[in-house]
């Protein structure tokens, strides 16, 4: 699979976020469930390639990838979400994204079973993350909400919250040294 490069334009991202009508999301699958990320954060979609493992990294960190001179941490979303581990297939992809943190933007790759589609989703069609109550510990902080598209639920991820952990910052620093 050849790489698809999607350029990131911060001003366009801000304009799209401010639109009251909606936004576009790149959707992908993990364990037969649909997830979406803001299309304006996506820089590139690559077919699966082996990555360099980093010793003592958390289980969800598959390693790092040298992408045109930039060391990119690669996150296995199946491990992150405690889903069953499977072997990579010819349709497994790495979605390379720009993520905002306190120091600006950084590049992170996420592994998905397959890319699905780019969807236009109106803000009115995005429902809040479910409240599981105090007795069930389910962290939904990383969800912007859930949309239903063609009778299928799509969980819309807040990649800024999800992919900005101290562990990833340490990993990125260690990989450079």
C-alpha positions, 0 to 999 in steps of 0.5 A, a space after each residue: 500500500 502506498 502512503 497517502 499524504 494529507 497536508 495539515 493547515 492549522 488555520 483551516 483546522 480552526 475554521 472547520 472546528 468553528 463551523 456550526 454545521 459540522 466537520 469531516 472525520 476520517 473513520 476507521 475500524 477496530 474490532 468491527 467498531 467504527 471510530 473517527 478522528 478530525 480529518 484536518 489532524 490527519 497528515 498521512 495514511 500508511 500501510 502497515 510497516 514494521 516499527 522499531 520497538 522501544 524498551 520498557 514502553 507501555 504495552 500500547 506503544 508498538 514502537 517508533 517510525 522514522 518518517 522522513 527524518 521525524 521520529 513518530 511514536 506508533 500507538 496500537 489502539 487495540 492495546 490502548 482500548 484493551 481489545 483483542 490483539 490480532 496480527 496485522 493484515 494487508 489492510 492494517 494502516 498507520 494513521 499519522 496525525 498532528 496532536 496539540 499539546 502544551 508545547 505546540 503540535 507533535 506527530 503521532 501514529 495510530 494503528 487501525 485495522 482498516 480505514 473506512 471513509 471520510 464522513 461529513 457529520 453535523 454537530 447536531 448529530 453528535 451525541 455526548 459520550 455516555 455517562 456510565 455512572 459512578 459505580 462503573 469505571 469507564 473513562 470516556 474523556 477521550 471521546 468527543 461524542 458518538 454519531 450515528 451514520 447509516 445505522 452505525 455508531 461512530 465513536 469520535 475521538 479527541 486525539 488531543 486528550 487521548 494521545 497527550 500522556 506523560 508516557 508518550 512525551 517520555 517515549 518521544 524524548 527517549 527515542 531521539 536520544 
